[in-house]
Amino acid sequence: MVLPDDVRRAAGGSAPGRRLIAIVLFEGVDLLDVTGPPEVFSLALRETDAAAGYQVVLVAEGKDAVTTSAGVRILPDITFEEAAAGGIDTLIVPGAVTVDAERRVHPLVDPALVAWVKLLAGRSHRIASVCVGAHLLAAAGLLDGKRATTHWSTARQLAADHPAVRVDADPIFIREGNVWTGAGISACLDLSLALIADDLGEAVALRVARQLVMYLKRASGQSQFSVPLEQVSEVRRIEDLRHYILDRVAEPLTVADLAAYAHVSDRHLTRLFKTELGATPHAYIESVRVEKARHELESTDATLERVASRCGFGTVDTLVRAFRRRLSTTPTEYRRRFRVPQHQDAPGAG
């Protein structure tokens, strides 16, 4: 699907046959939601015949510059009205939030913008949201009856506001037919890679991931909750405990050990973890160990016995069970897919 010639010229020109990616712009939009996907799609041009690549256009209500959440101003290529005049291969809907006095996050959902999103979706072969952009898709009725994800901080609100949507806050991204939803802001890179894989194949997507220096191309089922980037706790005691766990991940760690270190009761410790980190101490420790094991499998040739020992699992069976539970795969399969070679020849070498 491509734009009419006059609109294509307004967008700066494009090679006929390229897939058109239209990214929605509006005041306050998250900057990386907008700029991340074009970087990924542009790299696909390096890895494929240019005629089989993409053209990205930024669409907004008018032609005036839009100020993003980071204060950076961006100029749209075309208007919503112009975009609606032609066919769009992929419509990408980013998000935006406000933060209230109590530091609670609220997605921005403007009715006029929702109406445009609904109209443009009807002209699009494929629709994708990034981060809290899922709230805009839901408000447009595009997620009814579908499983969808969004940033973990607004998942409960999405479920409460739209009971017809089956919200799953855990995955990096979810595909339901021609509708894709992505999680946290940086997950726009994973989502874009998945769209490339859908269009051009896994081999191209993996080459693009390598160009991006992404340590892996994350599968859709992987949790969006990365341990080193966990929610920053306002309780200093929890922060100290998190560092304590990271430093001693290979050692046996029990609730009693952690409670003694924090000078609280076992029961109070469990309550702190659930309140501040959304998990029991046992589940949190396992998530840290799985995270460490992933990096071991990606970057070393250590045996599974060695990985299990280094990461505190004790036995390979325990390691395998944790991987199946959290990543829906085995350590062996994970390493096969995501092992990063120690040495790679320079481009053109040989």
C-alpha positions, 0 to 999 in steps of 0.5 A: 500500500502506498500514498498517492503521488501528490502526497508522496511528494509532500512527504519528501518522495519515496520509491514506489513499492516501499512499505509505507510506515505512518507514525502519528504525531501529537503534542506531548508524544514520547520522543523515543516512541516516534524516533526509535522505529524509523531508525530500525526501519532505515537499517533494513534498507542496508540489509535488503534491496532498497525497493523492498524496504520502507518509507516512514512518514510522520503524520499530524493534524497540521503541518506545524512543529509538534513538541514532544515530551522531551521538549524536542520539536518535530515537523510532520511530513503530512497531515492526518487528512492527507494520510487518510487519502491513501493506503498505509501499510503500517500505522504506528501509534505512540503514546504520551503521559502526564504525571500528577502531584503524587507521581502517578502516571496517566496516559493522554487520550484526546478524543479528537486524536482517537477519532483520527487514529480510528479513521487511519486504522481503517486505511491501514493494512497493519496497526501497532501501538508503542507503550501507552499508545495502546490506550489510544487504540483501545479508546478507538475500539481497535483492541476489543476482544483482543489480547494487548500489552502496554507499559506496566505502569498503566496496564491496570488502568487500561484493563479498568477503562476497557474491560473488553480488552484482555490486558497482559502487562508482561510481554514485550509485544503482542500480535493479535491478527493485524494489530500489534501492541508494544510495552515500555518505550524502549520496546519500540525497537523490539516491536519494529524488529518483529514487524521487519521479521514479519515482512522480510524474514527473521534473517533480515531482522537479526542482521538489523538487530546486529546493526543496532548493537542490540544484545539480542532480538527479544521474543514477544513472550519475554517479560518487559520487566528487566531486572537492572531497570526495575521500578526505582523504589522509594523505600531505601531498604528495598533498594539496599536489598536489591543490590544485596541480591545482585551481589550475592545471586550465586549464594543461597538466599532465603526470606529469613536471610533478607529479613535479617539483613534488612532488620525486619520480620519475614512477613514485613519483608514479603509485604515490602517486596509485593508493594514496591516490586510487585513480586514475592522475595522468591519470585524476585530472586528467581527473576534476577537469577534468570536475568544473569543466566540469560547473559551467561548463555548469550556471552559465554560457552559455560556448561549448563552446570556452570551457569546454574552454579554461577547464577544460584540455581544449584542444579540444571533441572532448577535452571531449566524449570525457571527458564520454562516458567519465565521465558517459555523456552529452555536454556539450550534453546535460548543459547542456540537462538541468542548466543553472540559470537565472540568474534565476527569478521569485519564487513567485507573481510575475507 
